[in-house]
C-alpha cells in the first residue's frame, strides 16, 4: 500500500511530482500536464518541478486564490 497523506495536515508544504501523484490519484504525465497548462502552479527548482501545498489546495477548490505580492 502506498504511503499517502490521509488529511490536509499530512501534506508537506512543498511536493514533488512523485508526491503529488497519489494525492491526486493521477499519473506522472497528468501532473506534468496540469503544471504545463497552468491548472496547478509549478515551481522549477533546477531540473525538477515542485508544487506548493497551497497551490494543490487551491486546485482542489479548498482555498481561495492567493493574491501575489509584487
N, C-alpha and C positions, 0 to 999 in steps of 0.2 A: 504494500500500500504506500502511496506517495505521502510524503510529509508535507501537508499543505495547511495553511492557516485555517483556523476554524472560526475566527472572529476578526473584525477590523483591527482590533488592538494587536493581533498577532502578526499583521502585515508589517514588514520592515519599512522604514521611511523611504528608502531607495531600493528599487528592484531591478534585477537583470531581466533579460528576455526569458531566460530559463525559469526564473522565479515567478514571472507573470503568467506563464503558460498554464499551470494548474489552477491558478486563481480564476482565470477567465474560462478555463476548460476549452482552450484552443491550442492549436499547434504553433510551432515557431514561425512559420511563414505568415500565419494570420496576425501574430503580434507585430512582425515587421511591417505588414501591410497597414495595420492600424496606425502605426507610427508614421509611415510614409505618407499616408493620406491625411495626417493631422487629426485623426479622430482621438488619438491619445498623444500627448506631447512627450516626445523623447528627447533626452539629452545625450549628446555624443561625448563619451569620455574615451579619448584615444580612438581605437577602432571599435569600441563597444558602445551599445546603447543602454542607457539607464532611464527608468521611469519613476517619477516621484509618486509616493503613496497618494498625495492629494490629487494628482492627475488621474490616477486609477479610480479613486472615489468619485471624482467629477465625471469621468466617463461612464461609470455605473449609475450616475444620477443620484448619488448620495450626498452631494455637496454642491453648492452654488459655485460658479466660475470665480476664480480669484482675480483681483484687479492687479495688473502688473505695475510695479513702481517704475518710473522712468521718466 
